Amino acid sequence: MELKTPYAFGKTVDMPYAETERKVREELSKEGFGVLTEIDVRKKFAEKLQKEFRDYIILGACNPPLAYEALNREINLGTLLPCNVVIYVRDDYKTAVVIMDPVAALSVIGNPEMVKIAEQVAEKMQRVLAAL
């Protein structure tokens, strides 16, 4: 099932959460992305709020060559990086993978060069989703 919002795109898969996370990491790597940051939301909510939450992880993915090119053209762009990829268990126990739409995020800058770079990132992220 496809997922689309004004700021993100993704899909629901029939793989278990842990397998989906592993596969997403593998596919990101194939597309030249490294995971710079990761936030285990379930763990943080338990630790900081003593609240239970579904399995939910935020991966901060970065493609170094594209990030280098973008930051050289727009130095303050770091406020919009890295590209977040979210994996979580839905209420129906299927797993969702949702990716920040880089075109939506970088179009707010008003620099057409950034949109071109964002389109390259979006193409790579669409391939990640297609491989799941």
MARBA-3410 file (N, C-alpha, C, O; in Angstrom, 1 decimal):
132
0.8,-1.2,0.0,0.0,0.0,0.0,0.9,1.2,0.0,1.8,1.4,0.8 ~ 0.6,2.1,-0.9,1.4,3.4,-1.0,1.0,4.4,0.0,-0.2,4.4,0.4 ~ 1.9,5.1,0.6,1.6,6.2,1.5,2.1,7.5,0.9,3.2,7.6,0.4 ~ 1.3,8.6,1.0,1.8,9.9,0.5,1.2,11.0,1.3,0.0,11.0,1.6 ~ 2.0,11.9,1.7,1.6,13.1,2.4,2.3,14.3,1.7,3.1,14.1,0.8
2.0,15.5,2.0,2.6,16.7,1.4,4.1,16.7,1.7,4.9,17.4,1.0 ~ 4.6,16.0,2.7,6.0,16.1,3.1,6.7,14.7,3.1,7.9,14.7,3.4 ~ 6.1,13.6,2.7,6.7,12.3,2.8,6.0,11.3,1.8,4.9,11.6,1.4 ~ 6.7,10.3,1.5,6.2,9.2,0.7,6.7,7.9,1.3,7.7,7.8,1.9 ~ 5.9,6.8,1.0,6.3,5.5,1.6,5.4,4.4,1.2,4.6,4.6,0.2
5.5,3.3,1.9,4.6,2.2,1.6,4.6,1.3,2.8,5.4,1.4,3.7 ~ 3.5,0.4,2.8,3.4,-0.6,3.8,3.9,-1.9,3.2,3.6,-2.2,2.1 ~ 4.6,-2.7,4.0,5.1,-3.9,3.6,4.6,-5.1,4.5,4.2,-4.8,5.6 ~ 4.7,-6.3,4.0,4.3,-7.4,4.8,5.4,-8.1,5.5,5.3,-9.3,5.8 ~ 6.5,-7.4,5.7,7.7,-8.0,6.4,7.6,-7.6,7.8,7.1,-6.6,8.2
8.2,-8.4,8.7,8.3,-8.0,10.1,9.1,-6.8,10.3,10.0,-6.5,9.4 ~ 8.9,-6.1,11.3,9.6,-4.8,11.6,11.2,-5.0,11.5,11.8,-4.2,10.8 ~ 11.7,-5.9,12.2,13.2,-6.1,12.3,13.7,-6.4,10.9,14.8,-5.9,10.5 ~ 13.1,-7.2,10.1,13.5,-7.6,8.8,13.4,-6.4,7.9,14.3,-6.1,7.0 ~ 12.3,-5.6,8.0,12.2,-4.4,7.2,13.3,-3.4,7.5,13.9,-2.8,6.6
13.6,-3.2,8.8,14.7,-2.3,9.1,16.0,-2.7,8.5,16.7,-1.9,8.0 ~ 16.3,-4.0,8.6,17.5,-4.5,8.0,17.6,-4.3,6.5,18.6,-3.9,5.9 ~ 16.4,-4.6,5.8,16.4,-4.4,4.4,16.4,-2.9,4.0,17.1,-2.6,3.0 ~ 15.8,-2.1,4.7,15.9,-0.6,4.4,17.4,-0.2,4.5,17.8,0.6,3.6 ~ 18.0,-0.5,5.6,19.5,-0.2,5.7,20.3,-0.7,4.5,21.1,0.0,4.0
20.0,-1.9,4.1,20.8,-2.5,3.0,20.5,-1.8,1.7,21.4,-1.5,1.0 ~ 19.2,-1.4,1.5,18.9,-0.7,0.2,19.4,0.7,0.2,19.8,1.2,-0.8 ~ 19.4,1.4,1.4,20.0,2.7,1.5,21.4,2.7,1.1,21.9,3.5,0.4 ~ 22.1,1.7,1.6,23.6,1.5,1.3,23.8,1.3,-0.1,24.7,1.9,-0.7 ~ 23.0,0.5,-0.8,23.1,0.3,-2.2,23.0,1.6,-3.0,23.5,1.7,-4.1
22.2,2.5,-2.5,21.9,3.8,-3.2,22.9,4.9,-2.7,22.8,6.0,-3.1 ~ 23.9,4.5,-1.9,25.0,5.4,-1.5,24.7,6.2,-0.3,25.3,7.2,0.0 ~ 23.7,5.8,0.5,23.3,6.5,1.7,23.9,5.8,2.9,24.0,4.6,3.0 ~ 24.4,6.6,3.8,24.8,6.1,5.1,23.8,6.6,6.2,23.1,7.6,5.9 ~ 23.7,5.9,7.3,22.8,6.3,8.4,23.7,7.0,9.4,24.5,6.4,10.1
23.5,8.3,9.4,24.2,9.2,10.3,23.7,9.2,11.7,24.4,9.3,12.7 ~ 22.3,9.1,11.8,21.7,9.2,13.1,20.6,8.2,13.1,20.0,7.8,12.1 ~ 20.2,7.7,14.3,19.1,6.9,14.5,18.5,7.1,15.8,19.2,7.2,16.8 ~ 17.2,7.2,15.8,16.4,7.4,17.1,15.4,6.3,17.2,14.5,6.1,16.4 ~ 15.6,5.5,18.3,14.6,4.4,18.6,13.5,5.1,19.4,13.7,5.3,20.7
12.5,5.5,18.8,11.4,6.3,19.5,10.8,5.5,20.6,10.5,6.1,21.7 ~ 10.5,4.2,20.4,9.9,3.4,21.4,10.8,3.4,22.7,10.3,3.6,23.8 ~ 12.1,3.2,22.5,13.0,3.2,23.6,13.1,4.5,24.3,13.1,4.6,25.5 ~ 13.2,5.6,23.5,13.3,6.9,24.1,12.0,7.3,24.9,12.1,7.9,26.0 ~ 10.8,7.0,24.4,9.6,7.2,25.2,9.5,6.5,26.5,9.1,7.0,27.5
10.0,5.2,26.4,10.0,4.4,27.6,11.0,5.0,28.6,10.7,5.1,29.8 ~ 12.2,5.4,28.1,13.2,5.9,29.0,12.9,7.3,29.6,13.1,7.5,30.8 ~ 12.4,8.2,28.7,12.2,9.6,29.2,10.8,9.8,29.7,10.6,10.7,30.6 ~ 9.8,9.1,29.3,8.4,9.4,29.7,7.8,8.2,30.4,6.7,8.3,30.9 ~ 8.5,7.1,30.5,7.9,5.8,31.0,6.6,5.5,30.3,5.6,5.1,31.0
6.5,5.7,29.0,5.4,5.4,28.2,5.7,4.3,27.2,6.8,4.3,26.7 ~ 4.7,3.5,26.9,4.9,2.5,25.9,4.5,3.0,24.6,3.6,3.9,24.4 ~ 5.2,2.6,23.5,4.9,3.0,22.2,5.3,1.9,21.2,6.0,1.0,21.6 ~ 4.7,1.9,20.0,5.0,0.9,19.0,6.4,0.9,18.6,7.1,1.9,18.9 ~ 6.9,-0.2,17.9,8.2,-0.1,17.3,8.3,1.0,16.3,7.4,1.1,15.4
9.2,1.9,16.4,9.3,3.1,15.6,10.7,3.6,15.6,11.2,4.0,16.7 ~ 11.4,3.6,14.5,12.7,4.1,14.4,12.8,5.2,13.3,12.2,5.1,12.3 ~ 13.6,6.2,13.6,13.9,7.3,12.7,15.4,7.2,12.3,16.3,7.3,13.1 ~ 15.6,6.9,11.0,17.0,6.8,10.5,17.3,8.1,9.7,16.6,8.5,8.8 ~ 18.4,8.8,10.1,18.9,10.0,9.4,19.8,9.6,8.3,21.0,9.3,8.6
19.4,9.5,7.1,20.2,9.0,5.9,20.8,10.2,5.2,20.2,11.2,5.0 ~ 22.1,9.9,4.7,22.8,11.0,4.0,23.6,10.3,2.9,24.2,9.3,3.0 ~ 23.5,11.0,1.7,24.3,10.6,0.6,25.4,11.6,0.5,25.2,12.7,0.0 ~ 26.7,11.3,0.9,27.7,12.3,1.0,28.0,13.1,-0.2,28.1,14.3,-0.1 ~ 28.1,12.5,-1.4,28.4,13.3,-2.6,27.3,14.4,-2.8,27.6,15.5,-3.2
26.0,14.0,-2.7,24.9,14.9,-2.9,24.8,16.0,-1.8,24.6,17.1,-2.1 ~ 25.1,15.5,-0.6,25.1,16.5,0.5,26.2,17.5,0.4,26.0,18.7,0.6 ~ 27.4,17.1,-0.1,28.5,18.0,-0.3,28.2,19.0,-1.4,28.4,20.2,-1.2 ~ 27.6,18.5,-2.5,27.2,19.4,-3.5,26.2,20.4,-3.1,26.3,21.6,-3.4 ~ 25.2,20.0,-2.4,24.1,20.8,-1.9,24.6,21.9,-0.9,24.3,23.0,-1.0
25.4,21.4,0.1,25.9,22.4,1.1,26.9,23.4,0.5,27.0,24.5,1.0 ~ 27.6,23.0,-0.6,28.5,24.0,-1.2,27.6,25.1,-2.0,28.1,26.2,-2.2 ~ 26.4,24.8,-2.3,25.5,25.7,-3.0,24.6,26.5,-2.0,24.2,27.6,-2.4 ~ 24.4,25.9,-0.9,23.4,26.5,0.1,23.9,26.1,1.5,23.5,25.1,2.0 ~ 24.7,26.9,2.1,25.4,26.5,3.3,24.5,26.3,4.5,24.8,25.5,5.3
23.3,26.9,4.5,22.4,26.7,5.6,21.5,25.5,5.4,20.6,25.3,6.3 ~ 21.7,24.8,4.4,20.9,23.6,4.1,21.0,22.5,5.1,20.1,21.7,5.3 ~ 22.0,22.6,5.9,22.2,21.6,7.0,21.0,21.5,7.9,20.8,20.5,8.6 ~ 20.2,22.6,8.0,19.0,22.6,8.8,18.0,21.6,8.3,17.1,21.2,9.1 ~ 18.1,21.2,7.1,17.1,20.3,6.5,17.7,18.9,6.2,17.0,18.0,5.6
18.9,18.7,6.6,19.6,17.4,6.5,19.7,16.7,7.8,19.7,17.4,8.8 ~ 19.8,15.4,7.9,19.8,14.4,6.8,18.3,14.1,6.4,17.4,14.7,6.9 ~ 18.2,13.2,5.5,16.9,12.8,5.0,16.3,11.7,5.9,16.9,10.6,6.0 ~ 15.2,12.0,6.6,14.7,11.0,7.6,13.9,9.9,6.9,13.1,10.1,6.0 ~ 14.2,8.7,7.4,13.5,7.5,6.9,12.9,6.9,8.2,13.6,6.6,9.2
11.6,6.7,8.2,10.9,6.2,9.4,10.4,4.8,9.1,9.8,4.5,8.1 ~ 10.6,3.9,10.1,10.1,2.6,10.0,9.3,2.3,11.3,9.8,2.6,12.4 ~ 8.0,1.9,11.1,7.2,1.6,12.3,6.2,0.5,12.1,5.8,0.2,10.9 ~ 5.7,0.0,13.2,4.6,-1.0,13.1,3.3,-0.3,13.2,3.0,0.5,14.1 ~ 2.4,-0.6,12.2,1.1,0.0,12.1,0.2,-0.6,13.1,0.5,-1.7,13.7
-1.0,0.0,13.2,-2.0,-0.6,14.1,-2.5,-2.0,13.7,-2.9,-2.8,14.5 ~ -2.4,-2.3,12.3,-2.7,-3.6,11.8,-1.5,-4.6,11.8,-1.6,-5.7,11.3 ~ -0.4,-4.2,12.5,0.8,-5.0,12.7,1.6,-5.2,11.4,2.6,-5.9,11.4 ~ 1.2,-4.5,10.3,2.1,-4.4,9.1,3.1,-3.4,9.4,3.0,-2.6,10.4 ~ 4.2,-3.3,8.6,5.3,-2.4,8.8,5.2,-1.3,7.7,5.1,-1.6,6.5
5.4,-0.1,8.2,5.4,1.1,7.3,6.8,1.6,7.2,7.5,1.6,8.1 ~ 7.1,2.1,5.9,8.4,2.7,5.7,8.0,4.1,5.0,7.4,4.1,4.0 ~ 8.4,5.2,5.7,8.0,6.5,5.2,9.3,7.4,5.1,10.1,7.4,6.1 ~ 9.4,8.0,4.0,10.6,8.8,3.7,10.3,10.3,3.5,9.3,10.6,2.8 ~ 11.0,11.1,4.2,10.9,12.6,4.0,11.0,12.9,2.5,12.0,12.4,1.9
10.1,13.6,2.0,10.1,14.0,0.5,11.2,15.1,0.4,10.9,16.2,0.8 ~ 12.4,14.8,-0.2,13.4,15.8,-0.3,13.0,17.0,-1.2,13.5,18.1,-1.0 ~ 12.2,16.7,-2.2,11.7,17.8,-3.1,10.9,18.8,-2.3,11.0,20.0,-2.4 ~ 9.9,18.3,-1.5,9.1,19.1,-0.7,9.9,19.9,0.3,9.7,21.1,0.5 ~ 10.9,19.3,0.9,11.7,19.9,1.9,12.6,21.0,1.3,12.7,22.1,1.8
13.3,20.7,0.2,14.2,21.6,-0.4,13.6,22.7,-1.3,14.3,23.7,-1.6 ~ 12.4,22.5,-1.7,11.7,23.5,-2.5,11.4,24.8,-1.7,11.2,25.8,-2.3 ~ 11.3,24.7,-0.4,11.1,25.9,0.4,12.2,26.9,0.3,12.1,28.0,0.7 ~ 13.4,26.4,-0.1,14.6,27.3,-0.1,14.4,28.3,-1.3,14.9,29.4,-1.1 ~ 13.8,27.9,-2.3,13.6,28.9,-3.4,14.8,28.9,-4.4,15.0,29.8,-5.1
15.6,27.8,-4.3,16.8,27.7,-5.1,16.6,26.6,-6.1,16.7,25.4,-5.6 ~ 16.4,26.8,-7.4,16.2,25.7,-8.3,17.3,24.7,-8.4,17.0,23.5,-8.7 ~ 18.5,25.0,-8.1,19.6,24.0,-8.0,19.4,23.0,-6.9,19.7,21.8,-7.1 ~ 18.8,23.4,-5.8,18.5,22.5,-4.7,17.4,21.5,-5.1,17.4,20.4,-4.7 ~ 16.4,22.0,-5.9,15.3,21.1,-6.3,15.9,20.0,-7.2,15.5,18.9,-7.1
16.9,20.3,-8.1,17.5,19.3,-8.9,18.2,18.3,-8.1,18.1,17.1,-8.4 ~ 18.9,18.7,-7.1,19.6,17.7,-6.2,18.5,16.9,-5.4,18.7,15.7,-5.3 ~ 17.5,17.6,-5.0,16.4,16.9,-4.2,15.8,15.8,-5.1,15.4,14.8,-4.6 ~ 15.6,16.1,-6.4,15.0,15.1,-7.3,15.9,13.9,-7.4,15.4,12.8,-7.5 ~ 17.2,14.1,-7.4,18.1,12.9,-7.5,18.0,12.1,-6.2,18.0,10.9,-6.3
17.9,12.8,-5.1,17.7,12.0,-3.8,16.4,11.3,-3.8,16.3,10.1,-3.4 ~ 15.3,11.9,-4.3,14.0,11.3,-4.3,14.0,10.1,-5.2,13.4,9.1,-4.8 ~ 14.7,10.1,-6.3,14.8,9.0,-7.2,15.5,7.8,-6.5,15.0,6.7,-6.6 ~ 16.5,8.1,-5.8,17.2,7.0,-5.1,16.3,6.4,-4.0,16.3,5.2,-3.8 ~ 15.6,7.3,-3.3,14.7,6.8,-2.2,13.6,6.0,-2.8,13.1,5.1,-2.1
13.1,6.4,-3.9,12.0,5.6,-4.6,12.5,4.2,-4.9,11.8,3.3,-4.8 ~ 13.8,4.1,-5.3,14.3,2.8,-5.6,14.5,2.0,-4.3,14.3,0.8,-4.3 ~ 14.8,2.6,-3.2,14.8,1.9,-1.9,13.5,1.3,-1.6,13.4,0.1,-1.3 ~ 12.4,2.1,-1.8,11.1,1.6,-1.5,10.7,0.5,-2.5,10.1,-0.5,-2.0 ~ 11.0,0.7,-3.7,10.7,-0.3,-4.7,11.3,-1.7,-4.4,10.8,-2.7,-4.8
12.5,-1.7,-3.8,13.2,-2.9,-3.5,12.6,-3.7,-2.3,13.0,-4.8,-2.0 ~ 11.7,-3.0,-1.5,11.2,-3.7,-0.3,10.0,-4.6,-0.7,9.4,-5.2,0.2
END
